[in-house]
Every structure is written in C-alpha cells, then in structure tokens.
Amino acid sequence: MAPTTLGIHHITAIAGDPQRNLDFYSGFLGLRLVKRTVNFDDPGTYHFYFGDEIGRPGSLLTFFPWAGAFRGRMGSGEVGVVSFTVPAGALDFWRDRLAQHKLRALEVPARFGEQTIGFVDPDGLRLELIASNRAPSTGVWSDSIVPAQYAIRGSHSATLTLTSIEQTAALLTEALGFRPVGAEDNRHRFEAGAGGPGAVVDLRVEPDAPRALNGVGSVHHIAWRASGESEQSGLRDILLQRGIPTTPVVDRQYFRSVYFREPGGVLFEVATDGPGFLIDEPVESLGEALKLPAQYERNRQNLEAILTPLVMPQHGVSAAS
C-alpha cells in the first residue's frame, strides 16, 4: 500500500508582538503553550507551539513572532483560513466570549453541514471555530482558561486560496493520499486518513486573487502528518518521482520534516508524529522553560538577552471565562 498522510500535523503562522500572541492563543483561546523554543533557522526569534494537553499532532498551531515585521497580504498561494474544532453546541459560548473581549464574530454560512463562526487574531490572521459532532473527546488541557465542554479540540481544517485547483488537487490525491469528498460553491473539500476534524483541507478557487505576500498575520506553511520516518520517506520518494523539489529530512527535534511547494505556491511540510514534546519536559511543565536545540545551547545567555521577556497568562477556569 502506498504511504499516505493522516491529516494535519501543524500549521505555522507569522505573528508580531510575542507577548500579544501568547496572551491571545493561551490566555483567550485557552490553548496550551506546549513548547517555547526558537526558530531553528533564525534563533533570535521565538517559536511558540500551541496545542492540546501534550501537543498531539493535529492539535498544533505554531508561530514565529517577529515584532515590527511587515503585514502580510492576503491572496492566492496561501493558507487563507485556519479552522479549529469545537464541540457541537459550543458556538454560543464563543460568541459571548468574543463579544466580552470586544472581538467581532463573523457569521459564516454552514458548510458541509457544520456551523461556523469566523474572527481574526490581533495580527489579522483569519480563524474559524467549527462545531462538530466528531470533535475529539481526549487531550483537553485541564488547566485551560476555557471550560472543557467548550474548549478547542484541535485543528478542523485549513482553507487554501488558489487561482485554480487542478494541479493541487492532483497532488493531494495522487501523492499524499487525500480523497475528494464534496464541493460547495467555489470550495472543494478533501479528506485524509479517517477523515473528520484534523484531516480536512479545503481548496477555495479565487481566479482573480493577487499573489499572497507572506508577513505578519499570514500562514508560513502547513504540515501534514506522517506516522513515522518510513512513511515520511515513502511520501518524499513519491514527490521526487513526480518531479517536485523536496528538501532532505530536517531534524526539528520534536519531529522530522521535509518541505516542498505545491503547484499553487503554498509551502507544504511532511512531519513525523514523533518523538513529540515530552522528550525534554514533563507534561506538568510543558512550555514553561525556554528550550533550545543542542546547536544553540552554548549561546543561551545571548539568546535570552535578545528574546522578549514574557509574562505567562493566568490559567485555570474562572467565572469570567
């Protein structure tokens, strides 16, 4: 059987101020900061990983916060919307929570039978909450500011904005193991693995969209899950056989990665499920300390002087949440 992806591993976006990013995703959305490290290719900036209790693949949204960087421009060749899963019946809670924090909830028509609300983060990144009867029941972080019955349960899907979808659809179905499951208006849905939340990608056709410009408030790349290194190697071989330039395997400490551009211009990654975030911190204190890869450990003092000091958000469910 040909190797296939299991769905979304993580999505990585670009933020501005790191404290504001941390306050929003952990202090407001209630995600757990499961790892605080640096951008391995630019160690003078943070890399934040937000997810469920232990940062399972499929729960992760990560950020490179570059304070003072320019804003991105929306357009084709990008992940235009990042969608989270919440339990069925949770959207009224989130409408109230957004209103309490003076954030506008954008009512989105139901898609593929699921109710949705949209909003933007402080940097302009477009987000959605999709209520699903298939929301996972495991992995909820017990110390989240958001009550468990309403809490985000990981990724639902990503929406890719493209001027045309034929070549991207062929890559998804012929190389990565996705299958088409339906279309509504200019949106075409594909699923991987068992399907459902975390295994969904939508291709939205915008023929006249300008080319996206990467910057603050935009997605840098999307990573697909490979269960292990052999699965990843098999997927890489398929890509190379199709003539798609693909990087060698890169060690990201918590997973192994390969990168490539899909035909529409979106940067894709295939990342292994392991070894995971518990290799250098216990579950009780995930995200509390700055973790550096071995090659930067000798420069810890200099990096800590460069990186913005952070105040960790207060957690625990409160009456005001």
C-alpha positions as CSV (number, residue, x, y, z in Angstrom):
1,M,0.0,0.0,0.0
2,A,1.3,3.5,-0.9
3,P,2.2,5.7,2.0
4,T,-0.4,8.4,2.9
5,T,-0.6,11.3,5.2
6,L,-3.0,11.1,8.2
7,G,-4.1,14.7,8.0
8,I,-2.8,18.0,9.5
9,H,0.3,17.8,11.8
10,H,0.6,21.5,12.4
11,I,0.1,24.9,10.9
12,T,2.7,27.6,11.3
13,A,1.9,31.3,11.0
14,I,3.8,34.6,11.5
15,A,2.9,36.9,14.4
16,G,4.0,40.3,15.5
17,D,4.5,41.0,19.2
18,P,5.2,37.7,21.1
19,Q,3.5,38.7,24.3
20,R,0.3,39.6,22.5
21,N,0.4,36.4,20.6
22,L,0.9,34.4,23.8
23,D,-1.9,36.3,25.6
24,F,-4.4,35.6,22.7
25,Y,-3.8,32.0,22.0
26,S,-3.2,30.8,25.5
27,G,-5.0,33.5,27.6
28,F,-8.0,33.9,25.4
29,L,-8.4,30.8,23.2
30,G,-7.3,28.6,26.0
31,L,-4.7,26.6,24.0
32,R,-1.7,25.3,25.9
33,L,1.8,26.6,25.1
34,V,3.4,23.2,24.8
35,K,6.8,24.4,23.7
36,R,8.7,27.6,23.9
37,T,11.7,27.4,21.8
38,V,13.4,29.4,19.0
39,N,13.1,29.4,15.2
40,F,15.8,26.9,14.4
41,D,16.6,28.9,11.2
42,D,16.6,32.3,12.9
43,P,17.3,31.7,16.6
44,G,16.9,35.4,17.5
45,T,13.1,34.9,17.4
46,Y,10.8,32.6,19.3
47,H,8.9,29.6,18.0
48,F,5.7,29.0,20.0
49,Y,3.8,25.8,19.8
50,F,0.2,25.9,21.0
51,G,-1.9,22.7,21.2
52,D,-3.8,20.3,23.4
53,E,-2.5,18.9,26.7
54,I,0.6,17.3,25.3
55,G,0.7,18.9,21.8
56,R,-0.6,16.0,19.8
57,P,-0.2,16.2,16.0
58,G,-3.4,17.7,14.7
59,S,-3.8,20.0,17.6
60,L,-0.9,22.3,16.8
61,L,-0.8,25.9,15.7
62,T,2.6,27.4,15.9
63,F,4.1,30.9,15.4
64,F,7.2,32.8,14.5
65,P,6.6,36.1,16.3
66,W,8.7,38.8,14.6
67,A,8.0,42.1,16.3
68,G,8.0,45.0,13.9
69,A,7.8,42.8,10.8
70,F,5.6,44.0,7.9
71,R,2.0,42.8,7.5
72,G,1.2,40.0,5.0
73,R,-1.1,40.5,2.1
74,M,-4.0,38.1,1.5
75,G,-4.2,36.4,-1.8
76,S,-3.6,33.2,-3.7
77,G,-0.9,30.6,-2.9
78,E,-1.5,30.7,0.9
79,V,-3.4,29.0,3.7
80,G,-6.1,31.7,3.9
81,V,-8.1,30.5,6.9
82,V,-7.1,28.3,9.9
83,S,-10.1,26.4,11.4
84,F,-10.4,24.9,14.8
85,T,-12.8,22.2,16.0
86,V,-15.1,22.8,19.0
87,P,-17.8,20.5,20.3
88,A,-21.3,20.7,18.9
89,G,-23.2,23.4,20.9
90,A,-20.1,25.4,21.9
91,L,-20.5,28.3,19.4
92,D,-22.9,30.4,21.7
93,F,-20.2,30.3,24.4
94,W,-17.6,31.5,21.9
95,R,-19.9,34.3,20.5
96,D,-20.3,35.6,24.1
97,R,-16.6,35.2,24.8
98,L,-15.6,37.1,21.6
99,A,-18.1,39.9,22.5
100,Q,-16.8,40.2,26.1
101,H,-13.3,40.7,24.7
102,K,-14.6,43.2,22.1
103,L,-13.8,40.9,19.2
104,R,-16.1,40.7,16.2
105,A,-17.6,37.3,15.5
106,L,-18.1,36.8,11.7
107,E,-21.1,34.7,11.0
108,V,-20.3,32.2,8.3
109,P,-22.9,30.2,6.4
110,A,-22.9,26.5,7.4
111,R,-20.5,24.5,5.3
112,F,-20.8,20.8,4.6
113,G,-23.5,20.6,7.4
114,E,-21.3,22.2,10.1
115,Q,-21.9,25.6,11.9
116,T,-19.1,28.0,11.8
117,I,-18.0,31.4,13.2
118,G,-15.0,33.4,12.0
119,F,-12.8,36.0,13.6
120,V,-9.3,37.4,13.3
121,D,-6.4,37.4,15.7
122,P,-4.6,40.6,16.8
123,D,-2.3,40.3,13.8
124,G,-5.1,39.8,11.3
125,L,-4.8,36.0,10.9
126,R,-8.2,34.7,9.8
127,L,-9.5,32.0,12.1
128,E,-12.7,29.9,12.4
129,L,-14.4,27.7,15.0
130,I,-16.3,24.9,13.5
131,A,-18.8,22.9,15.7
132,S,-18.5,19.2,15.0
133,N,-20.2,16.1,16.3
134,R,-16.9,14.4,15.7
135,A,-14.8,16.7,17.9
136,P,-12.2,14.6,19.8
137,S,-13.0,13.9,23.5
138,T,-9.4,13.4,24.5
139,G,-6.5,15.7,25.0
140,V,-8.3,18.6,26.6
141,W,-6.0,20.7,28.8
142,S,-7.3,20.6,32.3
143,D,-5.8,24.0,33.3
144,S,-7.2,25.9,30.3
145,I,-9.0,29.2,30.9
146,V,-11.8,27.8,28.8
147,P,-14.2,25.3,30.4
148,A,-13.6,21.8,29.0
149,Q,-17.1,21.4,27.4
150,Y,-16.4,24.4,25.1
151,A,-12.7,24.1,24.6
152,I,-11.0,23.9,21.3
153,R,-10.3,20.3,20.3
154,G,-7.5,20.8,17.8
155,S,-7.4,21.6,14.1
156,H,-10.5,21.1,12.0
157,S,-9.2,22.1,8.6
158,A,-7.2,24.6,6.6
159,T,-8.5,26.6,3.6
160,L,-6.1,27.1,0.7
161,T,-6.7,30.1,-1.5
162,L,-5.8,29.3,-5.1
163,T,-6.4,30.7,-8.6
164,S,-7.0,27.2,-9.9
165,I,-7.1,23.8,-8.1
166,E,-6.5,21.1,-10.7
167,Q,-2.8,20.6,-10.0
168,T,-3.1,21.0,-6.3
169,A,-5.9,18.5,-6.2
170,A,-3.9,16.0,-8.2
171,L,-1.0,16.4,-5.7
172,L,-3.3,15.8,-2.8
173,T,-5.0,12.8,-4.2
174,E,-2.2,11.1,-6.1
175,A,0.8,11.8,-3.9
176,L,-0.5,12.5,-0.3
177,G,-3.5,10.1,-0.1
178,F,-6.3,12.6,0.2
179,R,-9.7,11.9,-1.4
180,P,-12.3,14.4,-2.6
181,V,-15.5,14.4,-0.5
182,G,-17.6,17.3,-1.9
183,A,-17.8,20.8,-3.2
184,E,-19.9,23.9,-2.3
185,D,-19.7,27.0,-4.5
186,N,-16.0,27.7,-5.0
187,R,-14.8,25.4,-2.2
188,H,-13.6,21.9,-2.8
189,R,-13.1,19.6,0.2
190,F,-10.6,16.8,0.6
191,E,-10.0,14.4,3.5
192,A,-7.1,12.1,4.5
193,G,-7.0,9.1,6.8
194,A,-10.1,8.5,8.8
195,G,-11.5,11.9,7.8
196,G,-13.2,14.4,10.0
197,P,-11.7,17.1,12.1
198,G,-7.9,17.4,11.7
199,A,-7.9,15.5,8.4
200,V,-9.6,18.1,6.2
201,V,-8.3,20.6,3.6
202,D,-10.5,22.9,1.6
203,L,-9.3,24.4,-1.8
204,R,-11.0,27.7,-2.4
205,V,-10.9,29.0,-6.0
206,E,-10.3,32.7,-6.4
207,P,-9.3,33.2,-10.0
208,D,-8.6,36.9,-9.7
209,A,-6.9,36.9,-6.3
210,P,-3.5,38.7,-6.2
211,R,-0.5,36.7,-5.2
212,A,-0.3,36.4,-1.4
213,L,2.6,38.2,0.4
214,N,3.9,36.4,3.5
215,G,4.2,38.5,6.6
216,V,2.6,39.2,10.0
217,G,-0.9,37.8,10.1
218,S,-0.3,35.1,7.4
219,V,0.4,31.4,7.4
220,H,4.0,30.4,6.7
221,H,3.4,26.8,6.0
222,I,1.1,23.8,6.7
223,A,2.5,20.4,7.7
224,W,0.9,17.0,7.0
225,R,1.3,14.0,9.3
226,A,3.5,11.0,8.6
227,S,3.1,8.3,11.2
228,G,6.9,7.7,11.2
229,E,10.1,8.1,9.3
230,S,9.5,5.2,6.9
231,E,6.1,6.7,6.0
232,Q,7.7,10.1,5.5
233,S,10.5,8.6,3.4
234,G,7.9,6.9,1.2
235,L,5.9,10.2,0.7
236,R,9.2,12.0,-0.1
237,D,10.0,9.4,-2.8
238,I,6.6,9.8,-4.4
239,L,7.1,13.6,-4.5
240,L,10.5,13.3,-6.1
241,Q,9.2,10.8,-8.6
242,R,6.6,13.5,-9.6
243,G,9.4,16.0,-10.2
244,I,8.6,18.1,-7.1
245,P,11.8,19.6,-5.5
246,T,11.8,18.4,-1.9
247,T,14.3,19.2,0.9
248,P,16.2,16.5,2.7
249,V,14.9,15.4,6.0
250,V,15.4,18.2,8.6
251,D,15.6,17.5,12.3
252,R,13.2,19.7,14.2
253,Q,13.9,17.9,17.5
254,Y,10.3,17.2,18.2
255,F,9.6,15.8,14.7
256,R,11.4,15.3,11.4
257,S,10.4,17.4,8.4
258,V,10.6,17.7,4.7
259,Y,9.4,20.8,2.8
260,F,8.2,21.5,-0.7
261,R,6.0,23.9,-2.7
262,E,2.7,22.6,-4.0
263,P,1.8,23.8,-7.6
264,G,-0.4,26.7,-6.3
265,G,2.5,28.1,-4.3
266,V,1.6,27.0,-0.7
267,L,4.6,25.8,1.3
268,F,3.9,22.2,2.4
269,E,5.7,20.1,5.0
270,V,5.5,16.4,5.8
271,A,6.3,15.9,9.6
272,T,6.6,12.8,11.6
273,D,4.3,12.2,14.6
274,G,7.2,11.7,16.9
275,P,9.2,12.0,19.0
276,G,6.9,14.7,20.4
277,F,7.2,17.4,23.0
278,L,7.7,15.2,26.1
279,I,11.3,14.4,25.2
280,D,12.7,17.4,27.1
281,E,10.0,18.5,29.6
282,P,7.5,16.6,31.7
283,V,3.8,17.0,30.9
284,E,3.2,19.1,34.1
285,S,5.6,21.9,33.0
286,L,5.3,21.9,29.2
287,G,6.1,25.3,27.7
288,E,7.3,26.9,30.9
289,A,11.0,26.9,30.1
290,L,12.9,28.1,27.0
291,K,14.1,25.0,25.2
292,L,17.0,25.2,22.8
293,P,18.3,22.7,20.3
294,A,21.8,21.5,21.1
295,Q,23.5,23.7,18.5
296,Y,22.2,26.8,20.2
297,E,22.6,25.8,23.8
298,R,26.1,27.3,24.1
299,N,24.6,30.7,23.1
300,R,21.7,30.5,25.6
301,Q,22.8,33.6,27.6
302,N,23.0,35.7,24.4
303,L,19.7,34.5,23.1
304,E,17.9,35.0,26.3
305,A,19.2,38.6,26.3
306,I,17.8,39.1,22.7
307,L,14.4,37.4,23.1
308,T,11.5,39.4,24.5
309,P,10.8,38.7,28.2
310,L,7.4,37.0,28.6
311,V,4.7,37.0,31.2
312,M,2.8,33.7,31.2
313,P,-1.0,34.1,31.1
314,Q,-3.0,33.2,34.1
315,H,-4.8,29.8,33.6
316,G,-7.5,27.8,35.3
317,V,-11.2,28.2,34.6
318,S,-12.6,31.3,36.0
319,A,-16.2,32.5,36.5
320,A,-15.5,35.3,33.9
321,S,-14.4,32.9,31.2
